[in-house]
Amino acid sequence: MARNKLVSSSISRDIFTKYLLLFATIIVAILFGLAERRFFRINNLFDIIRAASLIGIMGIGLTIVQAAGEFDFSIGAQASFNGVAFAMLMARKDIGSIWIGILLILCLSVGMGLLNTLFVIKIKMPAFVATLGFSTVLTGLAKYITGGGIFFSLGWPSNFTTMGQGFLFGIMPNLALCFLIVIFLAWLLMEKTRAGRHIYAVGLNPIASHHVGINVKRQKAISFIICSVLCGLCGIAQASMLKSVAPEMGGGNLLPAISTCMLGATFLRPGVFNILGTAVGALLLAIISNGLTMIGASFFMKDIIQGIILLCSVGVIALIRKGGLPSVGI
């Protein structure tokens, strides 16, 4: 009898640990709803979903890189530069379809991923130094292209805002649909394919992975390229949502994207960076940001709370993982 109670208590603790992030998200949403009745209005919920989609798409890209044992500090700058490049392309009359512009930006994103691969994998620069330096270069280029200010054009096609502001059947935001597709495809890759298992294996132990025949460099390169493509998609979506671009518009999503990854590693599989956890983490951060704005909290509270969340989530992961957190190349 005592043994059964012990087993039952252990199972309960395990479930609570795995789903704590989800419980916290629901509780925080309810608290904001009680504090401000407008919180659960449809328009506000759509705003939350759009915000969660932006940081979630970027966070999923970073999650895949972190699962491979690397880090990418250039994700915000990549999103900004790709958004600026997309806006500039769409302002030209000779590009034609918006789909051509999206395809060109995604190809540009692949090139950025290959550059990060060159710096980190081939030249063997520390990921922290390489991606931070690349971020600075991209931000400088974006400032040069835009003249350092906000850019918008009356020459953009009418469907320029479809991704960021449009709705599917007048119900679901297109950006939310895009986010769901990214979640599904990334989850399928990481959890159901050999490539995903190899990425996890490389992040866990690159030396052992090499000895069993896994091409460590290739898996890390794949993770950087996927991350860059998702950053490109995020830049396009943000430009479409705001109907304007700025050189550092994606920089504000850097810390939230990092936080979503760290929060995600406390969900379902504690200590392991995973796609579903990142998605729930993005929703939690979007709810907190929106809720604080609605209740009229001081402008600095968002930064303080995001910082506390990041510290707490990293601390939890460090305690859970026997070997601690992987180095980012400092």
C-alpha positions in Angstrom: 0.0 0.0 0.0 2.8 2.4 1.0 4.6 1.4 -2.2 1.6 2.2 -4.3 1.3 5.6 -2.7 4.9 6.3 -3.4 4.6 5.3 -7.0 1.5 7.4 -7.4 3.2 10.4 -5.8 6.2 10.0 -8.1 4.0 9.8 -11.2 2.1 13.0 -10.1 5.4 14.8 -9.6 6.6 13.7 -13.0 3.4 14.9 -14.7 3.6 18.2 -12.9 7.2 18.7 -13.9 6.5 17.9 -17.6 3.5 20.1 -17.9 4.4 22.9 -15.5 5.0 25.3 -18.4 1.5 24.6 -19.9 -0.1 25.0 -16.4 1.7 28.3 -15.9 0.5 29.6 -19.3 -3.1 28.8 -18.5 -2.9 30.4 -15.1 -1.2 33.6 -16.3 -3.9 34.0 -19.0 -6.7 33.6 -16.5 -5.1 36.1 -14.1 -4.7 38.7 -16.8 -8.3 38.0 -17.9 -9.5 38.6 -14.3 -7.5 41.8 -14.1 -8.6 43.2 -17.4 -11.9 42.1 -19.1 -10.7 43.2 -22.5 -7.9 40.6 -22.4 -10.1 37.7 -23.8 -11.7 39.8 -26.5 -11.2 38.2 -30.0 -9.1 41.1 -31.4 -6.7 40.9 -28.4 -6.4 37.2 -28.7 -5.5 37.5 -32.3 -2.8 40.1 -31.3 -1.4 37.6 -28.8 -1.4 34.8 -31.4 0.5 37.0 -34.0 3.1 38.0 -31.4 3.5 34.4 -30.3 3.9 33.4 -34.0 6.7 35.8 -34.7 8.8 34.9 -31.7 7.8 31.3 -32.0 9.0 30.8 -35.6 12.3 32.4 -34.7 12.5 30.4 -31.5 11.9 27.1 -33.3 14.8 27.9 -35.6 17.0 28.6 -32.6 15.7 25.4 -30.9 17.0 23.3 -33.7 20.4 25.0 -33.6 20.6 24.5 -29.8 19.5 20.9 -30.2 22.6 20.5 -32.3 24.8 21.9 -29.6 25.4 25.4 -31.2 23.9 28.9 -30.7 23.0 31.7 -33.1 23.0 35.3 -31.8 22.3 36.6 -35.4 18.7 35.5 -35.6 17.2 38.9 -34.8 19.5 40.7 -37.3 18.7 38.0 -39.9 15.0 38.6 -39.5 15.5 42.4 -39.8 17.7 42.2 -42.9 15.4 39.7 -44.6 12.4 41.9 -43.8 14.1 45.0 -45.2 15.3 43.1 -48.3 11.8 41.8 -48.9 10.3 45.2 -48.6 12.8 46.7 -51.0 12.1 43.9 -53.5 8.4 44.3 -53.4 8.8 48.1 -54.0 10.2 47.3 -57.4 7.8 47.0 -60.3 9.8 44.3 -62.2 9.6 41.6 -59.5 6.1 40.6 -60.3 4.4 38.1 -57.9 4.9 38.4 -54.2 5.7 34.7 -54.2 8.8 35.4 -56.3 9.9 37.9 -53.6 9.3 35.3 -50.8 11.3 32.7 -52.7 14.2 35.0 -53.3 14.3 36.0 -49.6 14.2 32.3 -48.5 17.1 31.7 -50.9 19.0 34.6 -49.4 18.3 33.0 -46.0 19.9 29.8 -47.1 23.0 31.8 -48.0 23.0 33.3 -44.5 22.8 29.9 -43.0 25.7 28.7 -45.2 27.8 31.7 -44.0 27.2 30.8 -40.4 28.2 27.3 -41.2 31.4 28.5 -42.9 32.3 30.6 -39.8 31.4 28.1 -37.1 31.9 24.7 -38.7 34.6 25.2 -41.4 36.7 28.0 -39.9 35.8 26.8 -36.4 35.2 30.2 -34.9 33.3 30.2 -31.6 29.6 30.4 -32.3 29.2 33.3 -29.9 31.8 35.4 -31.7 30.9 34.4 -35.3 27.1 34.9 -35.0 27.4 38.1 -33.0 29.8 39.5 -35.6 27.5 38.4 -38.4 24.6 40.1 -36.6 26.5 43.4 -36.4 27.3 43.2 -40.2 23.7 42.5 -41.1 22.4 45.3 -38.9 24.8 47.8 -40.5 23.8 46.7 -44.0 20.1 47.1 -43.1 20.8 50.6 -41.8 22.6 51.4 -45.1 19.8 50.1 -47.3 17.0 52.0 -45.3 19.1 55.1 -44.5 18.8 54.2 -40.9 15.1 54.9 -40.7 11.7 53.3 -41.2 10.9 52.4 -44.8 7.5 51.9 -46.4 6.2 52.2 -49.9 3.0 53.0 -51.7 4.2 50.7 -54.5 3.9 47.5 -52.6 1.4 45.0 -54.0 -2.1 44.8 -52.4 -1.3 41.4 -51.0 1.8 42.6 -49.2 0.0 42.5 -45.9 -1.8 39.2 -46.5 0.6 37.0 -44.4 0.8 39.4 -41.4 -2.6 40.9 -41.3 -4.9 38.5 -43.3 -7.2 35.8 -42.1 -8.0 32.3 -43.4 -11.8 32.2 -44.0 -12.1 35.3 -41.9 -11.4 33.3 -38.7 -7.7 32.2 -38.3 -4.9 34.7 -38.7 -2.7 33.7 -41.6 0.4 34.2 -39.4 -1.0 31.7 -36.9 -1.6 29.2 -39.7 2.0 29.7 -40.8 3.2 29.2 -37.2 1.2 25.9 -36.9 2.7 24.6 -40.2 6.2 25.5 -39.0 5.5 23.7 -35.6 4.3 20.6 -37.4 7.1 20.4 -39.9 9.8 21.1 -37.3 8.3 18.5 -34.9 8.1 16.0 -37.7 11.8 16.6 -38.6 13.1 16.5 -35.1 11.0 13.7 -33.6 10.1 11.4 -36.6 13.1 11.4 -38.9 16.7 10.1 -38.8 18.0 13.6 -39.5 16.3 14.9 -36.3 17.6 12.1 -34.2 21.1 12.7 -35.5 20.8 16.4 -34.7 19.8 15.5 -31.1 22.7 13.0 -30.9 25.2 15.6 -32.1 24.1 18.1 -29.6 24.2 15.5 -26.8 27.6 14.1 -27.6 29.4 15.1 -30.9 32.4 12.8 -30.3 30.3 9.7 -29.7 28.1 10.7 -32.7 31.2 10.9 -34.9 32.4 7.5 -33.8 29.1 5.8 -34.7 29.2 7.3 -38.2 27.1 10.5 -37.9 28.4 13.4 -40.0 28.6 16.0 -37.2 29.4 18.9 -39.4 26.6 18.2 -41.8 24.0 18.0 -39.0 25.2 21.3 -37.5 25.1 22.9 -41.0 21.5 21.7 -41.5 20.5 23.2 -38.2 22.0 26.6 -39.1 20.4 26.6 -42.5 16.9 25.7 -41.2 17.3 28.4 -38.5 18.2 31.0 -41.1 15.3 30.0 -43.4 12.9 30.4 -40.4 14.4 33.8 -39.6 13.8 34.8 -43.2 10.2 33.7 -42.9 9.9 35.7 -39.7 11.3 38.8 -41.3 8.8 38.5 -44.2 5.9 38.0 -41.8 7.0 41.0 -39.6 7.3 43.3 -42.6 3.8 42.2 -43.7 2.3 42.6 -40.3 3.7 46.1 -39.7 3.5 47.3 -43.3 6.9 48.9 -42.8 10.4 47.9 -42.0 13.3 49.2 -39.9 16.9 48.1 -39.6 16.5 46.6 -36.1 12.9 45.5 -36.1 13.8 41.9 -35.5 16.2 42.7 -32.7 13.4 43.1 -30.2 12.5 39.4 -30.7 16.0 38.1 -29.9 15.7 37.8 -26.1 12.1 36.5 -26.3 13.2 33.9 -28.9 16.0 32.8 -26.6 13.6 32.7 -23.7 11.1 30.5 -25.6 13.9 27.9 -26.2 14.9 27.8 -22.6 11.3 27.7 -21.4 10.6 24.9 -23.9 13.4 22.8 -22.5 11.4 22.6 -19.3 8.3 21.1 -21.1 7.5 17.5 -21.8 11.2 16.4 -21.9 12.9 18.5 -19.2 16.4 19.3 -20.1 15.9 18.8 -23.8 15.3 21.6 -26.3 12.1 20.6 -28.1 9.7 22.1 -30.7 6.4 21.8 -28.8 8.0 23.3 -25.6 9.2 26.3 -27.6 5.7 26.8 -29.1 4.2 26.9 -25.6 7.0 29.1 -24.3 6.3 31.6 -27.2 2.6 31.7 -26.2 3.4 32.3 -22.5 5.7 35.3 -23.4 3.2 36.8 -25.8 0.5 36.5 -23.1 2.7 38.2 -20.5 3.8 41.0 -22.9 0.2 41.7 -24.0 -1.2 41.4 -20.5 1.2 43.8 -19.0 0.4 46.3 -21.7 -3.3 46.0 -21.1 -3.2 46.5 -17.4 -1.0 49.5 -17.8 2.2 48.2 -16.2 5.3 50.3 -16.2 7.2 50.2 -19.5 10.2 48.5 -17.8 8.3 45.6 -16.3 8.3 43.6 -19.5 12.1 43.6 -19.6 12.4 42.7 -15.9 9.9 39.8 -16.2 11.5 38.5 -19.4 14.9 38.6 -17.8 13.6 36.7 -14.7 11.9 34.1 -16.8 15.1 33.6 -18.8 17.2 33.2 -15.7 14.7 30.9 -14.0 14.3 28.6 -17.1 18.1 28.4 -17.7 18.6 27.6 -14.0 16.0 24.8 -14.1 17.6 23.3 -17.2 21.1 23.5 -15.7 19.9 21.7 -12.7 18.1 19.0 -14.7 20.9 18.3 -17.1 23.6 16.3 -15.5 26.3 17.9 -17.6 24.9 21.4 -17.3 24.2 23.6 -20.2 26.3 23.4 -23.4 28.8 26.1 -24.1 28.0 28.8 -26.7 31.6 29.2 -27.6 32.8 31.9 -25.2 
